[in-house]
Amino acid sequence: MYSIKRAIAAFSCGLALFAVPVFAAPADKNDKNDKNDKDRQTHNDAFIPGNRSESRIAREVRHELISLPYYGVFDDLAFRVEGGTVTLLGAVTRPVLKSDAEKATKSVEGVTQVVNNIEVLPLSPMDDQIRMAVYRAIYGNPSLSTRYGFRAVPSIHILVRNGHVSLEGVVANQADKNLVNIAANGVPNVFSVQNNLQVENSGK
């Protein structure tokens, strides 16, 4: 059972890690938007059960990712399977989680190549404060905590980049999606909220 204490402990450990910045040449804005759109269309969150037609490789990759010890509600691990090639997507607060996800995926039988596109979120004390505030706003809400908080892997994940919040995961209905959105937008110092939550049985 995932508890608030576990989330706070994972968050505290993350503060001690140092992320090394990687500099790349700026990409064309339209190309970047096209890539993001493609990733969103094929973005399989590891903590959301796949459909019945999901391949064996996809099932095993999903199992490996959600079993990683440092994976928590402030991370989003996702993937795309194309034959024997698995592309890892999403964003994490710890560099070690990115490398662990790649190692775990390579261990799956039938995987011939892993493309690791997982983003390591920047270190920021303000973002750390926002993560915990948004967590409390969502999972501290009785209407949401009873439905989504008491799970081995909570279905609402919170990503924060420089004050901007992205919500990933799945909820039972549109009303809950709206309620989560209101809760996140009510947190001080949040610049914007991108609500990518899926509604069960409505498709992606």
Secondary structure, DSSP 8 states (H G I E B T S, - for coil): ---HHHHHHHHHHHHT------------HHHHHHHHHHHHHT-EETTS---TT--HHHHHHHHHHHT-TT--TT-EEEEEEETTEEEEEEEES-HHHHHHHHHHHHTSTT--EEEE--EE----HHHHHHHHHHHHHHHTSHHHIIIIISSSS-SEEEEEETTEEEEEEEESSHHHHHHHHHHHHTSTT--EEEE--EETTS--
